[in-house]
Structures are given as structure tokens and as C-alpha cells.
């Protein structure tokens, strides 16, 4: 409500300022510092709101994923309990082992996602009310689920089903899951003039007819050492500072914006997941 109030006041002040400026100068337009200042405030508030909405969407998506995993774990537990309750458990030993391993894997994945949520919340400058409490509640739920699974494992072992070959070390599962997450969340970018990028073995010219109409493309055997590595969750913009900039790798047009008027100051990534969905390598030719 406070932000809405500020915007209403800003609109009124801008309107009033524009009216008096126009009347006092026979309709001639003059610079209006107050209007420009309020416009900047308005844009800043809009940017913060969009950033907060994107963060909330990501957190909600992760919570839903964790809840889906917990539901699957519950179903797996039910299946294992029913299977172990029948007389001939040896015939179902293979399936029981698979289901128990699936439970451990899902638990490891959930812990990895919860840890990731916690890190992002701490690294974020956004104040998302109640989010830390929700994460703590998830951690408490996982602790209780750990106890349930330990009881289930003991029950299964009492039926002489050997479970020692299963990967039950959550830390190992967690490390493996996080290692995969790092790979998924890692991207690379490089920019420079056409000449620089050709010299560094990044791009080549292809296509065209008798030397005309060729286009710059990323080389198949490009020099990966020249690229800067980034975490796609942490990088929302890339500073350019050039007269012109052209992206030659494939990235959906609606997922980014080139910021700047006379020069391209930076590339603002508005939807990181979509932006990096086609290519994890970004190449920009500048002038």
C-alpha cells in the first residue's frame, strides 16, 4: 500500500509540474527535473517488484518440487510396507531394495533443494516475509522423515533382506545431487569485436555466396578457456559498455533486454531459465 501511495503522489506531482511548466511557457516544453526524478523512482520500484515476483515464483516452484518428492516418498513407503507385510518377501526383495533406494535418492534431492533455497535467501537482498520460517519447517519435516525411514529400514532388515549395498549416505547423495546442480546452473559468456573473437578462436564466418552474406557463428571447436564462468541463478546482467552489441548465440528474444540509449551499457537477463535453455554459452560481438 505504501508503494501504491508513493506512485499516486508521484503521478499527481508529475501531472501538476507538467501543467505549470506548460502554462508558464506558452506551451513550450522545458526540462522537468522533478518529473524525471519521480520517473526514476517509479522505474526503481517497478524493478524491485518484478525482481521480488521472480524470486517468489522460483521459491514456490522449488517448494512444489519438494512437496512432490515427499508425496512420492510417502507412496514408496506404503509400497515397501505392504510388500514386507506379505509372507513371501524374498520374491519381492529386488523391488523392495529399488523402492528403498528411490526413497533415499528423493530424500537427498530434497535436502539439496532445501539447502539451495536457504543459500539463495541469505544471498538475496529481498525481504520475503515468512520464507525463512517455511524453510525451517521443511527442514524439521525432513528430520522427522529421516526417523521414519530409519524405522522402515530396520523393519526391512529384520526380515533378512540385505540393504547394506544401498547408497544410504545422505551426504554422498547430497554431494552428487549438488554436483549435478552446479553443472546445470553453470553458464559461460564472452564478448569482443569480431576481429578479437576470430583471433581467440571463438567465432567463424559461414554461409553466404561467393564471399557475400556470410554470418558470424560460434565455432564447433571454440576456445572454451576464453569464456567467463557464471552461475545463472546469481547473474542477472552482464556489463558491456559498447557502441553496439549483437548476440550471435541462440537465446530466446523475450528473455533478455539490451540496456542503454547511445551505447549498450549491459545485457539484462529477465528470465534466466529461458535465456540459457538453448545454449549455455553466450557470445556477443561489440563495436
TORFI-455810 format. One record per residue (C-alpha): x, y, z; chain. Coordinates in pm, 1 decimal. Layout:
<rec xx="X" yy="Y" zz="Z" c="A"/>
...
This chain:
<rec xx="0.0" yy="0.0" zz="0.0" c="A"/>
<rec xx="287.4" yy="237.2" zz="84.7" c="A"/>
<rec xx="435.7" yy="185.7" zz="-261.8" c="A"/>
<rec xx="99.9" yy="241.9" zz="-428.1" c="A"/>
<rec xx="59.8" yy="562.3" zz="-226.5" c="A"/>
<rec xx="403.2" yy="680.8" zz="-338.3" c="A"/>
<rec xx="318.5" yy="610.9" zz="-700.6" c="A"/>
<rec xx="-10.3" yy="803.0" zz="-674.6" c="A"/>
<rec xx="169.4" yy="1100.3" zz="-518.3" c="A"/>
<rec xx="434.4" yy="1078.2" zz="-790.2" c="A"/>
<rec xx="171.9" yy="1080.2" zz="-1065.4" c="A"/>
<rec xx="-6.3" yy="1381.9" zz="-913.5" c="A"/>
<rec xx="317.5" yy="1576.0" zz="-870.5" c="A"/>
<rec xx="435.3" yy="1494.9" zz="-1222.1" c="A"/>
<rec xx="98.7" yy="1598.3" zz="-1365.6" c="A"/>
<rec xx="93.3" yy="1922.4" zz="-1168.0" c="A"/>
<rec xx="453.4" yy="2003.0" zz="-1253.8" c="A"/>
<rec xx="394.7" yy="1937.3" zz="-1622.1" c="A"/>
<rec xx="80.2" yy="2158.6" zz="-1616.4" c="A"/>
<rec xx="250.7" yy="2460.1" zz="-1455.0" c="A"/>
<rec xx="557.3" yy="2427.8" zz="-1676.4" c="A"/>
<rec xx="337.3" yy="2424.5" zz="-1985.6" c="A"/>
<rec xx="122.4" yy="2721.0" zz="-1875.9" c="A"/>
<rec xx="417.2" yy="2934.5" zz="-1773.6" c="A"/>
<rec xx="594.3" yy="2898.9" zz="-2107.1" c="A"/>
<rec xx="311.4" yy="2926.8" zz="-2362.6" c="A"/>
<rec xx="303.4" yy="2552.4" zz="-2430.0" c="A"/>
<rec xx="677.7" yy="2522.4" zz="-2492.0" c="A"/>
<rec xx="836.6" yy="2209.3" zz="-2344.2" c="A"/>
<rec xx="1112.6" yy="2256.4" zz="-2089.9" c="A"/>
<rec xx="1322.9" yy="2017.9" zz="-1886.6" c="A"/>
<rec xx="1138.2" yy="1898.9" zz="-1579.0" c="A"/>
<rec xx="1385.6" yy="1768.2" zz="-1318.9" c="A"/>
<rec xx="1109.5" yy="1673.2" zz="-1073.8" c="A"/>
<rec xx="927.1" yy="1465.8" zz="-1333.3" c="A"/>
<rec xx="1249.2" yy="1293.4" zz="-1436.2" c="A"/>
<rec xx="1337.9" yy="1218.5" zz="-1074.3" c="A"/>
<rec xx="994.9" yy="1073.6" zz="-998.8" c="A"/>
<rec xx="1009.2" yy="867.6" zz="-1314.6" c="A"/>
<rec xx="1335.7" yy="714.7" zz="-1192.6" c="A"/>
<rec xx="1178.4" yy="635.1" zz="-854.2" c="A"/>
<rec xx="881.0" yy="474.9" zz="-1027.2" c="A"/>
<rec xx="1106.1" yy="263.9" zz="-1251.3" c="A"/>
<rec xx="1310.9" yy="160.2" zz="-948.0" c="A"/>
<rec xx="1001.9" yy="46.3" zz="-759.0" c="A"/>
<rec xx="874.6" yy="-146.4" zz="-1062.0" c="A"/>
<rec xx="1212.2" yy="-316.8" zz="-1099.3" c="A"/>
<rec xx="1214.2" yy="-423.4" zz="-733.3" c="A"/>
<rec xx="859.1" yy="-557.0" zz="-760.4" c="A"/>
<rec xx="947.2" yy="-760.8" zz="-1071.5" c="A"/>
<rec xx="1260.1" yy="-897.4" zz="-902.9" c="A"/>
<rec xx="1059.5" yy="-995.9" zz="-596.1" c="A"/>
<rec xx="790.1" yy="-1163.5" zz="-809.2" c="A"/>
<rec xx="1052.0" yy="-1367.1" zz="-998.4" c="A"/>
<rec xx="1216.8" yy="-1473.7" zz="-672.0" c="A"/>
<rec xx="881.3" yy="-1576.0" zz="-525.0" c="A"/>
<rec xx="795.9" yy="-1777.4" zz="-837.7" c="A"/>
<rec xx="1126.8" yy="-1962.6" zz="-811.7" c="A"/>
<rec xx="1079.8" yy="-2032.1" zz="-440.1" c="A"/>
<rec xx="723.2" yy="-2155.8" zz="-494.9" c="A"/>
<rec xx="838.9" yy="-2381.7" zz="-778.9" c="A"/>
<rec xx="1106.8" yy="-2532.3" zz="-553.2" c="A"/>
<rec xx="860.3" yy="-2582.1" zz="-266.4" c="A"/>
<rec xx="623.7" yy="-2762.0" zz="-504.9" c="A"/>
<rec xx="907.5" yy="-2986.5" zz="-622.8" c="A"/>
<rec xx="999.6" yy="-3073.0" zz="-263.3" c="A"/>
<rec xx="636.3" yy="-3147.2" zz="-178.6" c="A"/>
<rec xx="600.2" yy="-3370.1" zz="-486.1" c="A"/>
<rec xx="910.2" yy="-3561.3" zz="-375.0" c="A"/>
<rec xx="767.0" yy="-3601.5" zz="-24.0" c="A"/>
<rec xx="441.0" yy="-3735.3" zz="-171.8" c="A"/>
<rec xx="638.5" yy="-3985.0" zz="-382.0" c="A"/>
<rec xx="837.6" yy="-4090.9" zz="-74.3" c="A"/>
<rec xx="511.3" yy="-4149.8" zz="111.2" c="A"/>
<rec xx="383.1" yy="-4370.5" zz="-172.0" c="A"/>
<rec xx="710.9" yy="-4563.5" zz="-184.8" c="A"/>
<rec xx="698.5" yy="-4618.3" zz="192.3" c="A"/>
<rec xx="345.2" yy="-4754.1" zz="160.4" c="A"/>
<rec xx="450.7" yy="-4994.4" zz="-115.6" c="A"/>
<rec xx="752.2" yy="-5117.7" zz="82.8" c="A"/>
<rec xx="542.1" yy="-5167.7" zz="395.6" c="A"/>
<rec xx="279.1" yy="-5363.9" zz="202.5" c="A"/>
<rec xx="543.4" yy="-5574.4" zz="27.1" c="A"/>
<rec xx="725.0" yy="-5656.3" zz="351.0" c="A"/>
<rec xx="396.5" yy="-5745.3" zz="518.1" c="A"/>
<rec xx="331.0" yy="-6038.5" zz="286.0" c="A"/>
<rec xx="458.4" yy="-6386.6" zz="360.5" c="A"/>
<rec xx="698.5" yy="-6434.3" zz="68.9" c="A"/>
<rec xx="925.6" yy="-6128.4" zz="95.8" c="A"/>
<rec xx="1221.8" yy="-6292.7" zz="-77.9" c="A"/>
<rec xx="1040.6" yy="-6291.2" zz="-412.8" c="A"/>
<rec xx="992.4" yy="-5916.9" zz="-373.6" c="A"/>
<rec xx="1338.2" yy="-5842.0" zz="-235.9" c="A"/>
<rec xx="1457.8" yy="-5676.1" zz="-558.3" c="A"/>
<rec xx="1159.4" yy="-5441.0" zz="-577.6" c="A"/>
<rec xx="1184.3" yy="-5355.8" zz="-206.5" c="A"/>
<rec xx="1551.6" yy="-5262.0" zz="-249.6" c="A"/>
<rec xx="1471.0" yy="-5044.4" zz="-552.7" c="A"/>
<rec xx="1195.2" yy="-4863.7" zz="-364.2" c="A"/>
<rec xx="1413.8" yy="-4805.8" zz="-57.4" c="A"/>
<rec xx="1693.6" yy="-4668.6" zz="-277.4" c="A"/>
<rec xx="1442.2" yy="-4441.3" zz="-454.4" c="A"/>
<rec xx="1336.4" yy="-4308.1" zz="-112.0" c="A"/>
<rec xx="1698.2" yy="-4230.7" zz="-18.1" c="A"/>
<rec xx="1758.8" yy="-4059.7" zz="-353.1" c="A"/>
<rec xx="1448.2" yy="-3842.8" zz="-316.0" c="A"/>
<rec xx="1546.9" yy="-3750.5" zz="39.0" c="A"/>
<rec xx="1892.3" yy="-3649.9" zz="-81.9" c="A"/>
<rec xx="1740.1" yy="-3441.6" zz="-360.5" c="A"/>
<rec xx="1505.7" yy="-3267.0" zz="-117.8" c="A"/>
<rec xx="1788.9" yy="-3181.8" zz="119.3" c="A"/>
<rec xx="1988.6" yy="-3042.2" zz="-170.4" c="A"/>
<rec xx="1696.3" yy="-2823.5" zz="-282.0" c="A"/>
<rec xx="1632.8" yy="-2702.0" zz="74.9" c="A"/>
<rec xx="1999.8" yy="-2610.5" zz="117.9" c="A"/>
<rec xx="1990.7" yy="-2427.3" zz="-214.4" c="A"/>
<rec xx="1679.6" yy="-2234.1" zz="-106.7" c="A"/>
<rec xx="1843.0" yy="-2135.5" zz="219.7" c="A"/>
<rec xx="2159.9" yy="-2012.6" zz="44.8" c="A"/>
<rec xx="1961.4" yy="-1809.7" zz="-208.9" c="A"/>
<rec xx="1752.4" yy="-1648.9" zz="63.6" c="A"/>
<rec xx="2064.0" yy="-1546.4" zz="256.9" c="A"/>
<rec xx="2234.8" yy="-1414.1" zz="-57.9" c="A"/>
<rec xx="1926.7" yy="-1220.8" zz="-168.3" c="A"/>
<rec xx="1870.1" yy="-860.2" zz="-66.4" c="A"/>
<rec xx="1495.6" yy="-914.8" zz="-94.5" c="A"/>
<rec xx="1283.5" yy="-941.2" zz="217.8" c="A"/>
<rec xx="1046.0" yy="-1232.4" zz="156.3" c="A"/>
<rec xx="825.6" yy="-1249.6" zz="462.2" c="A"/>
<rec xx="779.7" yy="-1595.5" zz="612.8" c="A"/>
<rec xx="1020.4" yy="-1763.8" zz="368.9" c="A"/>
<rec xx="1283.1" yy="-1847.8" zz="632.9" c="A"/>
<rec xx="1012.2" yy="-1996.2" zz="856.5" c="A"/>
<rec xx="889.5" yy="-2213.1" zz="567.4" c="A"/>
<rec xx="1243.9" yy="-2338.4" zz="504.6" c="A"/>
<rec xx="1287.9" yy="-2421.3" zz="874.9" c="A"/>
<rec xx="956.4" yy="-2609.8" zz="870.9" c="A"/>
<rec xx="1074.6" yy="-2809.5" zz="569.0" c="A"/>
<rec xx="1398.1" yy="-2894.7" zz="747.8" c="A"/>
<rec xx="1200.0" yy="-3011.7" zz="1052.0" c="A"/>
<rec xx="976.7" yy="-3226.8" zz="828.0" c="A"/>
<rec xx="1282.5" yy="-3383.0" zz="668.0" c="A"/>
<rec xx="1427.2" yy="-3464.6" zz="1012.4" c="A"/>
<rec xx="1104.9" yy="-3645.8" zz="1106.2" c="A"/>
<rec xx="1104.2" yy="-3826.0" zz="771.2" c="A"/>
<rec xx="1461.2" yy="-3940.5" zz="840.6" c="A"/>
<rec xx="1342.5" yy="-4110.0" zz="1160.3" c="A"/>
<rec xx="1053.9" yy="-4279.5" zz="978.0" c="A"/>
<rec xx="1285.6" yy="-4412.3" zz="707.5" c="A"/>
<rec xx="1533.4" yy="-4542.0" zz="966.2" c="A"/>
<rec xx="1248.9" yy="-4733.2" zz="1136.3" c="A"/>
<rec xx="1137.9" yy="-4870.5" zz="797.9" c="A"/>
<rec xx="1495.8" yy="-4975.7" zz="714.0" c="A"/>
<rec xx="1528.3" yy="-5157.8" zz="1048.8" c="A"/>
<rec xx="1199.4" yy="-5336.2" zz="986.9" c="A"/>
<rec xx="1311.7" yy="-5447.2" zz="639.1" c="A"/>
<rec xx="1646.7" yy="-5573.5" zz="770.5" c="A"/>
<rec xx="1466.9" yy="-5775.2" zz="1037.6" c="A"/>
<rec xx="1312.4" yy="-5973.0" zz="750.2" c="A"/>
<rec xx="1667.9" yy="-6078.0" zz="646.9" c="A"/>
<rec xx="1670.5" yy="-5854.9" zz="341.1" c="A"/>
<rec xx="2025.5" yy="-5724.3" zz="296.9" c="A"/>
<rec xx="2026.2" yy="-5346.8" zz="245.6" c="A"/>
<rec xx="2395.0" yy="-5277.2" zz="306.0" c="A"/>
<rec xx="2461.5" yy="-5246.0" zz="-67.6" c="A"/>
<rec xx="2227.2" yy="-4947.1" zz="-96.7" c="A"/>
<rec xx="2360.5" yy="-4595.4" zz="-112.2" c="A"/>
<rec xx="2214.2" yy="-4471.2" zz="216.2" c="A"/>
<rec xx="2468.2" yy="-4198.3" zz="286.9" c="A"/>
<rec xx="2272.4" yy="-3874.1" zz="251.3" c="A"/>
<rec xx="2593.8" yy="-3673.3" zz="236.6" c="A"/>
<rec xx="2711.3" yy="-3874.9" zz="-62.6" c="A"/>
<rec xx="2371.4" yy="-3842.5" zz="-228.1" c="A"/>
<rec xx="2365.0" yy="-3472.8" zz="-140.6" c="A"/>
<rec xx="2712.4" yy="-3411.4" zz="-282.3" c="A"/>
<rec xx="2623.1" yy="-3595.4" zz="-600.8" c="A"/>
<rec xx="2298.5" yy="-3401.3" zz="-638.1" c="A"/>
<rec xx="2469.4" yy="-3067.0" zz="-573.2" c="A"/>
<rec xx="2746.7" yy="-3150.4" zz="-819.9" c="A"/>
<rec xx="2482.5" yy="-3210.4" zz="-1086.9" c="A"/>
<rec xx="2308.4" yy="-2886.5" zz="-987.6" c="A"/>
<rec xx="2633.1" yy="-2690.9" zz="-1026.1" c="A"/>
<rec xx="2672.8" yy="-2825.1" zz="-1380.3" c="A"/>
<rec xx="2312.4" yy="-2737.2" zz="-1465.5" c="A"/>
<rec xx="2343.0" yy="-2387.8" zz="-1316.9" c="A"/>
<rec xx="2677.2" yy="-2304.3" zz="-1481.0" c="A"/>
<rec xx="2695.6" yy="-2092.6" zz="-1796.9" c="A"/>
<rec xx="2966.4" yy="-1904.7" zz="-1986.3" c="A"/>
<rec xx="2993.4" yy="-1577.4" zz="-2175.3" c="A"/>
<rec xx="3246.1" yy="-1394.6" zz="-2390.9" c="A"/>
<rec xx="3236.5" yy="-1067.1" zz="-2580.8" c="A"/>
<rec xx="3466.2" yy="-865.6" zz="-2803.5" c="A"/>
<rec xx="3498.2" yy="-724.6" zz="-3151.8" c="A"/>
<rec xx="3456.6" yy="-959.0" zz="-3446.5" c="A"/>
<rec xx="3831.5" yy="-946.8" zz="-3503.5" c="A"/>
<rec xx="3910.7" yy="-1026.6" zz="-3139.8" c="A"/>
<rec xx="3673.4" yy="-1321.6" zz="-3125.7" c="A"/>
<rec xx="3810.9" yy="-1464.7" zz="-3450.4" c="A"/>
<rec xx="4167.4" yy="-1426.4" zz="-3324.3" c="A"/>
<rec xx="4074.1" yy="-1603.2" zz="-2998.3" c="A"/>
<rec xx="3922.2" yy="-1891.1" zz="-3195.8" c="A"/>
<rec xx="3565.7" yy="-1823.0" zz="-3075.5" c="A"/>
<rec xx="3372.8" yy="-1743.5" zz="-3394.3" c="A"/>
<rec xx="3388.6" yy="-1810.0" zz="-3765.9" c="A"/>
<rec xx="3202.7" yy="-1680.4" zz="-4071.8" c="A"/>
<rec xx="2979.6" yy="-1926.0" zz="-4252.0" c="A"/>
<rec xx="2720.3" yy="-1931.5" zz="-4528.2" c="A"/>
<rec xx="2679.0" yy="-1670.3" zz="-4797.2" c="A"/>
<rec xx="2752.3" yy="-1695.5" zz="-5167.3" c="A"/>
<rec xx="3086.8" yy="-1621.5" zz="-5333.6" c="A"/>
<rec xx="3204.1" yy="-1438.1" zz="-5025.4" c="A"/>
<rec xx="2886.2" yy="-1234.9" zz="-4971.5" c="A"/>
<rec xx="2626.5" yy="-1259.7" zz="-4696.0" c="A"/>
<rec xx="2836.2" yy="-1462.6" zz="-4452.6" c="A"/>
<rec xx="2729.9" yy="-1457.7" zz="-4086.4" c="A"/>
<rec xx="2930.7" yy="-1492.3" zz="-3767.9" c="A"/>
<rec xx="2875.6" yy="-1816.5" zz="-3578.8" c="A"/>
<rec xx="3023.7" yy="-1993.8" zz="-3280.1" c="A"/>
<rec xx="3295.0" yy="-2234.1" zz="-3394.0" c="A"/>
<rec xx="3240.2" yy="-2602.5" zz="-3331.0" c="A"/>
<rec xx="3583.2" yy="-2636.4" zz="-3167.8" c="A"/>
<rec xx="3578.5" yy="-2294.0" zz="-2998.5" c="A"/>
<rec xx="3826.6" yy="-2193.7" zz="-2730.0" c="A"/>
<rec xx="3640.4" yy="-2253.1" zz="-2401.3" c="A"/>
<rec xx="3923.6" yy="-2104.9" zz="-2194.5" c="A"/>
<rec xx="3836.7" yy="-1754.1" zz="-2319.5" c="A"/>
<rec xx="3490.3" yy="-1759.5" zz="-2159.2" c="A"/>
<rec xx="3389.6" yy="-1625.9" zz="-1818.3" c="A"/>
<rec xx="3204.0" yy="-1878.0" zz="-1599.9" c="A"/>
<rec xx="2887.9" yy="-1766.2" zz="-1415.9" c="A"/>
<rec xx="2611.4" yy="-1910.8" zz="-1201.2" c="A"/>
<rec xx="2285.7" yy="-1846.7" zz="-1385.6" c="A"/>
<rec xx="2098.9" yy="-1800.9" zz="-1055.8" c="A"/>
<rec xx="2334.5" yy="-1525.0" zz="-944.5" c="A"/>
<rec xx="2393.9" yy="-1327.4" zz="-1265.4" c="A"/>
<rec xx="2103.0" yy="-1115.7" zz="-1386.8" c="A"/>
<rec xx="2303.8" yy="-878.4" zz="-1606.6" c="A"/>
<rec xx="2632.3" yy="-860.8" zz="-1796.6" c="A"/>
<rec xx="2807.7" yy="-526.6" zz="-1837.3" c="A"/>
<rec xx="2905.2" yy="-445.8" zz="-2196.1" c="A"/>
<rec xx="2978.4" yy="-71.7" zz="-2237.6" c="A"/>
<rec xx="2996.4" yy="-63.9" zz="-2618.4" c="A"/>
<rec xx="2852.9" yy="144.1" zz="-2901.3" c="A"/>
<rec xx="2678.4" yy="-161.6" zz="-3046.7" c="A"/>
<rec xx="2628.0" yy="-519.4" zz="-2931.9" c="A"/>
<rec xx="2496.7" yy="-824.4" zz="-3112.9" c="A"/>
<rec xx="2431.1" yy="-1166.9" zz="-2961.4" c="A"/>
<rec xx="2526.1" yy="-1441.2" zz="-3207.6" c="A"/>
<rec xx="2443.7" yy="-1746.0" zz="-2993.4" c="A"/>
<rec xx="2084.3" yy="-1863.9" zz="-2956.4" c="A"/>
<rec xx="1885.8" yy="-1715.2" zz="-2668.1" c="A"/>
<rec xx="1506.9" yy="-1652.2" zz="-2673.2" c="A"/>
<rec xx="1443.7" yy="-1283.6" zz="-2751.3" c="A"/>
<rec xx="1187.6" yy="-1239.3" zz="-2474.4" c="A"/>
<rec xx="1432.5" yy="-1349.3" zz="-2204.4" c="A"/>
<rec xx="1667.9" yy="-1050.1" zz="-2215.2" c="A"/>
<rec xx="1698.7" yy="-676.8" zz="-2290.7" c="A"/>
<rec xx="1981.8" yy="-457.4" zz="-2416.2" c="A"/>
<rec xx="2005.0" yy="-162.2" zz="-2177.8" c="A"/>
<rec xx="2130.0" yy="179.3" zz="-2291.3" c="A"/>
<rec xx="2046.3" yy="454.0" zz="-2538.4" c="A"/>
<rec xx="2354.9" yy="588.0" zz="-2713.9" c="A"/>
<rec xx="2561.5" yy="290.1" zz="-2601.1" c="A"/>
<rec xx="2480.0" yy="-63.5" zz="-2490.5" c="A"/>
<rec xx="2558.2" yy="-49.0" zz="-2120.4" c="A"/>
<rec xx="2462.3" yy="-405.4" zz="-2036.5" c="A"/>
<rec xx="2253.5" yy="-710.3" zz="-2118.6" c="A"/>
<rec xx="1977.6" yy="-760.1" zz="-1864.4" c="A"/>
<rec xx="1859.8" yy="-1121.2" zz="-1832.0" c="A"/>
<rec xx="1489.8" yy="-1110.1" zz="-1745.1" c="A"/>
<rec xx="1430.0" yy="-1485.6" zz="-1746.4" c="A"/>
<rec xx="1746.9" yy="-1680.6" zz="-1667.2" c="A"/>
<rec xx="1598.9" yy="-2028.0" zz="-1711.8" c="A"/>
<rec xx="1463.6" yy="-1944.0" zz="-2057.5" c="A"/>
<rec xx="1769.9" yy="-1739.1" zz="-2159.5" c="A"/>
<rec xx="2013.2" yy="-2027.1" zz="-2101.4" c="A"/>
<rec xx="1773.6" yy="-2303.6" zz="-2211.5" c="A"/>
<rec xx="1909.9" yy="-2333.1" zz="-2567.4" c="A"/>
<rec xx="2278.3" yy="-2255.4" zz="-2514.7" c="A"/>
<rec xx="2491.8" yy="-2233.2" zz="-2200.9" c="A"/>
<rec xx="2747.0" yy="-2030.4" zz="-2399.7" c="A"/>
<rec xx="2677.0" yy="-1663.2" zz="-2471.5" c="A"/>
<rec xx="2881.6" yy="-1481.1" zz="-2736.9" c="A"/>
<rec xx="2841.6" yy="-1106.3" zz="-2800.9" c="A"/>
<rec xx="3007.7" yy="-913.8" zz="-3082.5" c="A"/>
<rec xx="3063.1" yy="-547.5" zz="-2992.4" c="A"/>
<rec xx="3172.4" yy="-235.4" zz="-3180.3" c="A"/>
